Amino acid sequence: MKRPRSRQAEPVRADLGGRVCIVTGATAGIGKEIARQLAALGATVVIAGRNLARTEAAAEEIARDTGNEAVETAHLDLASQDSIRGFAGEVVERFGRVEVLANNAAVWQPQRHLSADGIELTWAVNVLGPHLLTGLLADVLRKGQDARIVNVASRLAGGLDLSDVEFRRRRYNGIAAYRQSKQALRMLSWTWAERLEADGVTVGAAHPGFTRSDIARDVGGWQGTVVRAFFGRCGQSPQCGADTPLWLAASSQAQGQSGRFWVKRREWSCPYRDPAAREQLWEILCRQSHISTTC
Ligand SMILES: NC(=O)c1ccc[n+]([C@@H]2O[C@H](COP(=O)([O-])OP(=O)(O)OC[C@H]3O[C@@H](n4cnc5c(N)ncnc54)[C@H](OP(=O)(O)O)[C@@H]3O)[C@@H](O)[C@H]2O)c1
């Protein structure tokens, strides 16, 4: 099978000098490319990751490639609420304001595992972590100039069961857990957009497109072999996958375009906007992360 040619969009042009941009999951795949391109636009970039060696290697590579020395690292394990709180505290102390938060990190777990806080891992990393991080950084984002939150979502979304978000009652399935987490992330984006709009913070969700990456690294057996081969041979480059999230984070066209779902830099309709369901989700997440529902 021929690998599809990765079509290049018009490069994003912006001067991000002096802007503080945080990218989660920037050690690999799409996140590393978002971070690389933010650094190329002159931003101060924080590579936030759970593995020190991998975060430092990514930061060194990006600084070398872009000639931007303001590429920093910080420890962040989204599967641990203590780690998220520690990271947010460090950001507040080190920078005092943030212009871009790219909630990019995610997992696809074939088996049900629990986070350090005893929460189903896909839910903890893909939904609860971004919610807690956003809540803890909301004040420094409010201080940022033209601040933006970019949630890396997916068109592979659906099946959210608000009565069983952790698959305690339902039989666990890795794809079902991933799909519901990506639905929830979109719903959460619309609620954060409403809550932060008056403060001038733009919140959006972006689908990167089918991209070569390690997202299926934990899928074992023949299924894993097939899925990884499919990703490896048919996916677009991570650079192309980063395009829409980067555009949302940095372009002047995206400024103030809050509460929208973007695919290939175009707005797509999203069915997951029901206010009552979003309110229920918000309450679940605030309870699980022990943050105020009014943050
Ligand atoms: N690839 C696609 O086709 C596709 C399509 C639609 C949406 N997406 C979305 O795009 C985003 C990036 O995915 P990708 O394909 O680039 O995946 P990837 O190559 O697997 O990268 C995932 C990143 O998340 C990090 N991560 C995982 N668990 C973490 C944790 N507990 N704490 C902190 N960081 C953690 C990983 O860090 P380590 O280095 O420590 O493992 C890695 O940097 C995800 O939100 C995914 O859902 C991807």
The ligand as an ORCA input file, in Angstrom:
! r2SCAN-3c Opt
* xyz 0 1
  N      -2.699      9.730     15.875
  C      -3.940      9.936     15.414
  O      -4.329      9.458     14.322
  C      -4.922     10.783     16.194
  C      -6.188     11.007     15.650
  C      -7.090     11.791     16.353
  C      -6.706     12.360     17.558
  N      -5.460     12.123     18.068
  C      -5.108     12.755     19.337
  O      -3.879     13.437     19.189
  C      -3.221     13.533     20.455
  C      -1.772     13.091     20.344
  O      -1.764     11.721     19.999
  P      -0.560     11.004     19.234
  O      -1.193     10.206     18.170
  O       0.517     11.966     18.924
  O      -0.107      9.972     20.393
  P       1.311      9.507     20.966
  O       2.371      9.492     19.914
  O       1.007      8.247     21.685
  O       1.678     10.646     22.016
  C       0.994     10.704     23.234
  C       1.730     11.631     24.175
  O       1.000     11.652     25.410
  C       1.920     11.453     26.462
  N       1.285     10.854     27.634
  C       0.670      9.661     27.729
  N       0.284      9.448     28.993
  C       0.662     10.523     29.713
  C       0.567     10.890     31.080
  N       0.011     10.077     31.977
  N       1.063     12.081     31.466
  C       1.650     12.901     30.582
  N       1.804     12.619     29.274
  C       1.312     11.434     28.853
  C       3.008     10.563     25.879
  O       4.179     10.692     26.696
  P       5.272      9.532     26.923
  O       6.412      9.878     26.026
  O       5.640      9.670     28.373
  O       4.613      8.230     26.601
  C       3.144     11.174     24.492
  O       3.967     12.312     24.530
  C      -4.049     12.682     21.413
  O      -4.920     13.523     22.142
  C      -4.863     11.788     20.481
  O      -6.063     11.353     21.074
  C      -4.559     11.340     17.416
*
